[in-house]
Amino acid sequence: MDFQVPENIQKMKDRVKKFVEEELEPISNQVEKEDKIPEEIVQKMRDMGLFGISIPKEYGGLGLGTLGECLIYEELSKTNACFRTRIGTNNGIGSQGILIDGTEEQKRKYLPKIASGEWTACFALTEPEAGSDAANIKTRAELKGDHFVLNGSKIFITNGDIADVATVFAVTDPEKKAKGGITAFIVEKTYPGFKVGKLEKKMGLRGSHTAELIFDNCIVPKENVIGGDKMIGYGFKTAMKVLDKGRLTMGACAMGTAQKLLELSVKFVKQRHQFGRPIANFQGIQFMLAELATEIYAARQMVYHAAWLRDKLGTSIIKEASMVKLFCTELANKAARIALEVHGGEGYIKGCPVERFYRDVRLTRIYEGTSEIQKLVIAREIFKEYN
Ligand SMILES: Cc1cc2nc3c(=O)[nH]c(=O)nc-3n(C[C@H](O)[C@H](O)[C@H](O)COP(=O)(O)OP(=O)(O)OC[C@H]3O[C@@H](n4cnc5c(N)ncnc54)[C@H](O)[C@@H]3O)c2cc1C
């Protein structure tokens, strides 16, 4: 493995670091209060190309690959998580189905708009009765002439309320379900029968919205089956491929947040005095932070290595992506606990970034597959590997 970060990626990472420090962090608390990212900030993200970090240049993206996306997310996750989430569905779960399995025509039609941020994309898999057990979805798609008719609903859809286009998974053959009976569709918000339902009030991640999507006899042209006719029934595989990359990049986000929490903690313990000296002098404090720094170092190597593997090998990093998500998201939660611990009462008070990170990182262990689901995937893969 080459440990040298390519120059173009390093340059973009440095630009994002500056953007975070000078423009995003100063408005973090305002965004938290207003539950909204100012439009001029979204426009700056578009201008920087942040909506299409790893989308290939031929489809309008920056073409920085998975490693580039991970390094940029590492920086972007050192502030309010909603900023990364705003661009996250375009770079990740909202575009990847089209990029990985879409026809050339679908890629040319949708990816440039998604990569530029002109359109927002989302990913609609979860339903009231199908979360971890995603194969159990009930949303139905029936072929009627030259179009499919979709009926059902999706819940907890990130950016669902602002999305112009959604990757939607629906059952085309109830007998076969995930084994040849689930199809992935590209659904535009203007299609008849598509509606945004209720917006959730969440524990954290304010500034990013989570919506219900309703399909009430929603008309979707047949040519909007991801991958065309030959992919009818094979959408569940598309969903899993999309989630592999999502899990890896989610790990990168969690690792970046863990690093930020470590930095905040070190700064705080050096200036906070108790018993006549900085609390940084107490070995009990030092040990917690030393252990955390060591685990972050390990997490970073995992993220970079898995990203490098994906760029080199394509999509086959199922086990590694789950390992990265499991390790890094659990670590970020540990980092938040330690950061709160060393900040004492101040860490519990609104306005202190630690308080916000503590709530926001909890989500990383839930979406794109809970920690338990990552363990199931890893176990399945190692049982196949070591006979
Ligand atoms: C803010 C937010 C944003 C989201 N964004 C999106 C999105 O954009 N698109 C989308 O499609 N979905 C999205 N989701 C949904 C998310 O992916 C699911 O919430 C997640 O997969 C867990 O499903 P569930 O909530 O139904 O929990 P459940 O599946 O009901 O799980 C409940 C608990 O049981 C455990 N469990 C379940 N099965 C097993 C098992 N076999 N073995 C051991 N333990 C098990 C789980 O780990 C968990 O602890 C989002 C969720 C949230 C909260």
The ligand as a Gaussian input file, in Angstrom:
#p B3LYP/6-31G(d) Opt

LIG

0 1
 C      -31.632000       9.845000      11.489000
 C      -31.778000       8.617000      10.649000
 C      -31.498000       8.699000       9.286000
 C      -31.682000       7.586000       8.474000
 N      -31.492000       7.690000       7.108000
 C      -31.878000       6.675000       6.298000
 C      -31.886000       6.829000       4.873000
 O      -31.476000       7.864000       4.335000
 N      -32.367000       5.810000       4.115000
 C      -32.824000       4.652000       4.648000
 O      -33.246000       3.777000       3.902000
 N      -32.814000       4.461000       6.001000
 C      -32.365000       5.445000       6.828000
 N      -32.382000       5.282000       8.192000
 C      -32.841000       4.022000       8.753000
 C      -31.725000       3.211000       9.411000
 O      -30.895000       2.645000       8.444000
 C      -32.383000       2.169000      10.335000
 O      -32.939000       2.878000      11.435000
 C      -31.402000       1.114000      10.825000
 O      -31.003000       0.272000       9.758000
 C      -31.976000       0.247000      11.945000
 O      -33.249000      -0.212000      11.637000
 P      -34.458000      -0.026000      12.665000
 O      -34.459000       1.391000      13.097000
 O      -35.691000      -0.545000      12.047000
 O      -34.056000      -0.894000      13.919000
 P      -34.367000      -2.460000      14.127000
 O      -33.977000      -3.204000      12.899000
 O      -35.761000      -2.616000      14.606000
 O      -33.368000      -2.828000      15.280000
 C      -33.620000      -2.605000      16.658000
 C      -32.470000      -3.212000      17.456000
 O      -32.439000      -4.647000      17.227000
 C      -31.143000      -5.024000      16.789000
 N      -31.258000      -6.134000      15.851000
 C      -32.075000      -6.234000      14.763000
 N      -31.871000      -7.404000      14.142000
 C      -30.891000      -8.046000      14.824000
 C      -30.226000      -9.299000      14.684000
 N      -30.495000     -10.118000      13.654000
 N      -29.278000      -9.651000      15.585000
 C      -28.962000      -8.825000      16.612000
 N      -29.569000      -7.625000      16.807000
 C      -30.507000      -7.237000      15.916000
 C      -30.578000      -3.783000      16.119000
 O      -29.161000      -3.825000      16.061000
 C      -31.101000      -2.701000      17.032000
 O      -30.270000      -2.615000      18.164000
 C      -32.128000       6.370000       9.045000
 C      -32.351000       6.285000      10.417000
 C      -32.201000       7.385000      11.209000
 C      -32.480000       7.272000      12.685000

